[in-house]
């Protein structure tokens, strides 16, 4: 893989609109996109970033569908059933 196949933490922070410190916390807690260390420096493979974003989109869609279902149940008068 070439240098262009990775993002640095500052680059990814801009891309995801989070702080670099947030990425560090995600790494510590095992969250966020997969990362590797190249010569002691954290790097995020572009493929892992794409996978992470795809998973976020999928989770968002699932949550939106669940919310729609709850609203349908409430509007049908089954909220206390």
Beta strands, then each sheet from edge to edge (+ up, - down):
strand 1: 6-7
strand 2: 36-38
strand 3: 41-45
sheet 1: 1+ 3- 2+
end
